[in-house]
Amino acid sequence: MREAVIRALIYAGMGRASVDERGFETVRRLRGAHGDMPLSIFKALVREQFNMLLLDQHAALAAIPSMLPPDVQTRAAAFELVKQALGARGEFSAEDRQRMNEVAQLFGVDAGSGAARNLALVPSAGTQVQAKAS
């Protein structure tokens, strides 16, 4: 599940022109609160997920649902982590909302869930992602 969250976070933040220290701080706190993974391993995991997205973004995204547990509450909590890290910087742009809509679909978070409601997701044309196991 860590890989799926990191992959989703990287994808959702790809539209931003820069990296903000508030996002880094949030990710650092999340890493500390949700496990004792050494920083070197965490960095390698981030690089691996970033490279997967660069090599074949569609396949990397399509694999996310199969990387997550079937439990809807766990998926919603994982989506909340992505939202929290990306939201540390402030308001979401239109592109951020579009990417977060795609991530919400991949995580199986519907508009009625707490995570999606807090983000105020709005459907956009062309944001549907076909989820298929690879």
N, C-alpha and C positions, 0 to 999 in steps of 0.2 A: 504494500500500500504506500510505503514511503516513496517509491519510484513514481507511482501514479500521481501523487500529490506534487512532487517536485516537477515532473513533466508538465502537469497542468499549470503550475505556477509560472514556469518558464514560458509556456505558450501564451498564457493570458497576459504576461508582461512584455511580450515581444514587440508589441506595437508602440511601446514607449521609447522615446529617443534617448533616454538616459536612465541611469540607475540612481536611486535616491537612498541616502544613508538611513532614512526611517524604515524603508523596506528591509534593508540588511539587518537592522536592529531587531525588527519583528521576527525575521527568519532565524536569527541567532537565538532569540528567546524561545521560539517554538521548538527549535532543535534541542535546546536544553531542557525544556519542559516535557518533551515527548520521547525521551531516550537519551542514552549516553554514548551516542555514536561519536567517535573521535573526529575532530575537524578535518583531518586529512582524508578520511573515508567519505565524509560528507561532501567535501569538495570534489572528489573523484566521481561520486554519484551525480552531482550537479552537472559536471562536464559530460558525463556519459549521456544523461537525459537531454542535454542541450544538443549534443552531436546527433542523437537519434532524431530529434526534431529537424535538424538541418538536413540530414540525409534523406528522410522520407516523412515529411510532416503528416501526411494523410494517414499512413500506416501507424505512425507513432501515436497519433490521436485515437485512431480506431481501436488500438489495443488497450486503451485505458479502462474501459468497462470490465474487461476480463482480468485486469490487475487488481480490481477492488473486490472486497467481500460482498456477498449478496445482501447483507443486512443494510436496509435503507438508512437507519439511524447512523451507522458508522460511515456510510457514504456522505450523508448530510454533514456530519462532523468534519470529515476530510475536506469537503467543499468549503466549509466555514474557515478552515485553516488557510486555504488558498485565498479566499475573500479577505481575510484578516491581514495577511501579508501584503496583498496587492493594495488594500485600502489604507495601509499605513501612510501612504503618500498624500492622501486626501481624496478629493472627488474623482470619480471614474469618468473618463472621456467616453465619447460615443464608441470608439474602437474598443476600449476596455470593456464596455458593457456588452458589445457584440461577442468578444472573445469569452467573457464570463458566461454569457448565454450558452455558447457552445460547450464550455466546460461543465456547466450545470446539466446539460443534456447527457453528456458523457458519464457524469456521476449519477445520473438517474434522479436528480433533484428536480422536482416539479415546482410549478409556480405557487403551490400551496404550502411548501415547506418553509420553515423559519428562515433558513439561510437564503433562499431565493427571495422571500418577501423582504428581508432586510436590505437586499441589494437593489430591490425595485427593478428586477429584470423586465425588459420589454422586448417582445419579439421583433426581430429585424428580418427583412427579406434576405434570403440566402445564408442564414446562419445555421441551418440544420446540418448536422454532421451525421453521416451514416456510420453507426457503430457496428463493426463486425470484428469478430475475433480473428487474430492473425497468428 
